[in-house]
Amino acid sequence: MKTIFRIAKTELFTLFYSPVAWLVLFIFAFQSNMVFAELLGRQLTFKSLYGGNLWNISSSIFSDGMRGLFVSTLHNLYLFLPLLTMGLMSREIKSGSIKLLYSSPITNTKIIFGKYLSMMIYCLLLIMILFIPALFCAFTVENFDFPLILSGLLGLYLLICSYAAIGLFMSCLTSYQVVAAMGTLAILAVLDVIGGIGQSIAFVRDLTYWLSISGRTYEFVSGLICSEDVLYFLIVIFLFVTFSILKLDSGVKSRSFVANTVRYTGVFLVAVLLGYASSRPSMKTYYDSTYTKNNTLTENSQEVVGMFDGELKIITYVNVLGKNYYNGIPSAINSDAARYKKYTRFKPDIKMEYVYYYDKTYNSNLFSRYKGLSLREIAEKVAEINDLDFNTFLSPEEIRKQVDLRPERNKFVRRLLYKNNETFLRLYDDNQKFPSESEISAAMKRLVVKSPKVGFLVGHGERLIYRNRDIDFSAFVNNKGFRNSLLNQGFDGVNLDLSSVNAIPSDISIVVMADLRKPLTSNDFAKLNDFVARGGNMIITGEPGRQNILNPFIAQFGVQLKKGTIVNEIQDVTPNILATTFTEESKEIYFRFAKLREGGSRVVLPGAAALKYDTNKGYNVIPLLRSSEKGSWNEIETTDFLEQKVAINKNIGEQEEALTAGVALNRKVGDKEQRIIILGDSDCISNVELARTRSKISGASNVSFIPGMFGWMSYGQYPIDTRRINAIDNDISIGASWILWIKIIFLGLIPFALAFSGCFIWFKRKRN
């Protein structure tokens, strides 16, 4: 080891006696500090302008996926290392001193280890330059997330050391330093793009994907340390350092070309085998260094995954004629499978399969482009354009022998299989498109836990769940392309016709009574009362003008719909379009209501009856939605709000006040808590209202109100609660006045201190 340290020390002296090492440090420090000063300056400016409201500062400055300091550094690192490593061995070869090394008692292994150790020390200096901004933030940012920063620095250090190992090997191949630098850049370029080579070939796909260095450090930067990535960098270092030793050894001992090839190939195969073993899901270990554990499944999702005691299979069906087929073609399989990496971390035996087919689906652009061609001919065209093997695609008849995907409109869809249960996981018609943790965990939970069944009352003119009229409920109940629909969040919505059953089935846990237009019969009353008596949960919605139809039933809860319509005065908004807020009391019953209230969300009710209630029926009544106290009243006279002007008529009892438009009720029935929600409006969750944008009403969030209602009704079973703890690094102890000083320190003092040190040593050595 002493010999190795002496060689490393000599190499470092040689390196720092030249201007190159100091120039690299200067440029690296100036670039990284310039990014840091800009990012920190933005935070300070925002704090000054808006009086705070900063969030997750550690990640925003260092790990932000678009502009963070560490991400910016990743884009520039490859430029510096070739300049440093190009002379490590090239200089010895060109000057002839390599012959002295060969003739000395020092082994080739010690020579290479010594040279490489010098680069590891130099790389550590680069990391220290990045550590200075982190140290500054540690003293100025409240609850600075230091483990996140250390994870990013570790990833960057391993990456730099890998670059150095590659540069060392290239320096062993030639006496020309420029050639060695260009060769290093070439190898780095190959490792960067090799992940996209051969991705359509199953045998080659995993090998080239593992070999790719591209993106390996991003998980470190985001705070996740994975054993696969750590071992990847160590294997790359081992591979190229060993190659360097073999190259020096070939200069001492004469071997045939075949013998040398076998030695290099053997080392390469060992590295690949180690890499393959480390990339197996069952061999991986993880550490999430972030405070919020943002890289890890939430506890509820982990609980869901822990329910499986056998193989879970995810079959992805890719229709080559569909809009999203490119997300599942062979070349995209590895990136697609990475979306489930959080799940394979806790269940390594998840098996993912891909089935390719062609069938008619909604894709007007494609079919209009190839008008007149058959499905098979169009599929052949698409396969040819994308360089896909058409023979791997199943015909419509063949795919239907496996599964009938017509109910899914033959879209890109995943089928989850566990024992004898199955369910579908879809892509959605929004900008995010792919399912989030909430939807994935809900689909998985369906396989092991019976989903809550929601019965929607029919037969009395109610809103329907299988029709697409503006007033109906198909969007939020069973729209497969709508992320927040009950179907995609774990519920099963069914029609409930009381005339066809003797009693409400025991497997229905929630009954929805939406906008009765015909009175309930005595038999209907009896069946619903029996459901209520045994503790069944209900959501009941009414409408102005039909109070007399609904009131007889909800009287048992101590709730009544008042005569008239709630109006409020909002500029350029029809008076009966009511913007309600969540009450203070609503925060206490369910976290989703609390979150909506804290975020200033409002529920828009397009025509709502006010509710009055008492608490003498055995229920605990919690006001849920309420109108504004100012400019709001119960309008009794006016019915045409488009043509007639509304005004308070105190002579008939109208008065300005805050009115309740929704209540939540609960009581204890046996060993369970019965829950009921009553709203004075049914349109608030209708198809047209969920699709409408209310530009004149800030914070309108009817879409978020639905999971709140049904989550409370299902006791939080669905939708899956994927909340994480909030970030706590949300304030900086310095203000905008520090921006100038930050620039002076980080763009002036630090870089020029390095430049001065380099010049001082260089001049001193010249004088000596």
Secondary structure, 3 states (H helix, E strand, C coil): CHHHHHHHHHHHHHHHCCHHHHHHHHHHHHHHHHHHHHHHHHHHHHHHHHCCCCCCHHHHHHHCCCCCHHHHHHHHHHHHHHHHHCCCCHHHHHHCHHHHHHHCCCCHHHHHHHHHHHHHHHHHHHHHHHHHHHHHHHHHECCCCHHHHHHHHHHHHHHHHHHHHHHHHHHHHCCCHHHHHHHHHHHHHHHHHHHHCCCCCHHHHHHHHHHCCCCCCHHHHCCEEEHHHHHHHHHHHHHHHHHHHHHHHHHHCCCCHHHHHHHHHHHHHHHHHHHHHHHCHHHCCEEECCCCCCCCCCHHHHHHHCCCCCCCEEEEEEECCCCCHHHCCHHHHHHHHHHHHHHHHHCCCCEEEEEEECCCCCCHHHHHHCCCCCHHHHHHHHHHHCCCCHHHCECHHHHHHHCCCHHHCCCCEEEEEECCEEEEEECCCCCCCCCCHHHHHHHHHHHHCCCCEEEEEECCCCCCCCCCCCCCCHHHHHCCCCCCCHHHHCCEEEEEEHHHCCCCCCCEEEEEEECCCCCCCHHHHHHHHHHHHCCCEEEEECCCCCHHHHHHHHHHHCEEECCCEEEECCCCCCCCEEEEEECCHHHHCCHHHHHHHHCCCEEEEECCCCEEECCCCCCEEEEEEECCCCCEEEECCCCCCCCCCCCCCHHHCCCCCCCEEEEEEEEEECCEEEEEEEECCCHHHCHHHHHCCCCCCCCECHHHHHHHHHHHHCCCCCCCCCCCCCCCCCCECCCHHHHHHHHHHHHHHHHHHHHHHHHHHHHHHHHC
